[in-house]
């Protein structure tokens, strides 16, 4: 993979069900496996990295139940959590150890710059970050040009999305801040403001989102995106039904339709994050919507890096063998392996990948 800033290699040791993992990453990565195999733990590792960068590591560790809840079978079995990530021309590495009061503190933290990856001489440069015993990362806020600032900038743009909450109190159904539109938030909390910004500044992208939603929901005509007339700093998601002048809000959309609106907005936006991570994005979607989701994921992976977990045969059928990572739980640990495309050639003459997975010919099934 040649695109600068993409994750090319990931090593994780001692994080939840992941005892020891080393995985090469591609522009499009679909993790498939049964419940409990470790797919969500893989995705949650990136949440862990987000919190680390935001200097919220100790709060995150406490919220998760302390260091022993994050370490693979606790500190008695796993004395440290280690990671190493390559995203050329940089890398990031860290080792964390538990304290007696349940925190995770840094034993080592560093970043690297590989000059040859962008055509320069100079070899590899390494910069130490947090000091041993530090509570929080030594990564700075993205700012001036430096190795550590570039690393911060890359990690800050790795976004984990989870649009499962479509209850009556879901954040995406509530009024939000009109100016909260820089990035679509993790649970779609700023969906209306984000769509409004796209409508105002990138009309072609907005039209693609609307027409894609219409393919799944033929009754849908368009969004009604206007600041609240009683509070111009707020905006709420509303929409118009075909053949009617009546306006409806997000509560009138089915759970599946609302999740698809979030997915279409995320994947068809004009400026994609550098890495998008999705945990079971097919949840609650109609099979036809899942097929469209697969198409959007393939298309988006031409401009960004996609890492998604799934248990859907329908979604798996949308991808090639080189996109797939089989996740299994073996010997009390999660394993991650890529498919051997050559070995599958004869099978793929008659079947698609999801069908082969369902027949337990790929592994990663209960």
Secondary structure as UniProt FT lines:
FT   TURN            4..5
FT   STRAND          9..13
FT   TURN            16..17
FT   STRAND          21..24
FT   STRAND          28..32
FT   TURN            35..36
FT   HELIX           39..53
FT   TURN            54..55
FT   HELIX           57..63
FT   TURN            64..65
FT   HELIX           67..70
FT   TURN            72..73
FT   HELIX           74..77
FT   STRAND          80..87
FT   TURN            88..89
FT   STRAND          90..98
FT   TURN            100..101
FT   STRAND          104..114
FT   HELIX           115..118
FT   STRAND          124..128
FT   TURN            132..133
FT   HELIX           147..156
FT   STRAND          158..161
FT   TURN            168..169
FT   HELIX           171..173
FT   STRAND          176..177
FT   TURN            178..179
FT   TURN            186..187
FT   TURN            189..190
FT   HELIX           191..201
FT   HELIX           203..216
FT   TURN            218..219
FT   STRAND          220..224
FT   STRAND          227..228
FT   TURN            229..230
FT   STRAND          231..235
FT   STRAND          238..241
FT   TURN            242..243
FT   STRAND          247..249
FT   HELIX           250..252
FT   HELIX           255..268
FT   STRAND          275..279
FT   TURN            281..284
FT   HELIX           287..300
FT   TURN            301..303
FT   STRAND          305..310
FT   HELIX           313..316
FT   TURN            317..318
FT   HELIX           321..323
FT   STRAND          324..330
FT   TURN            331..332
FT   STRAND          333..338
FT   HELIX           341..344
FT   TURN            345..346
FT   HELIX           347..349
FT   HELIX           353..358
FT   TURN            359..360
//
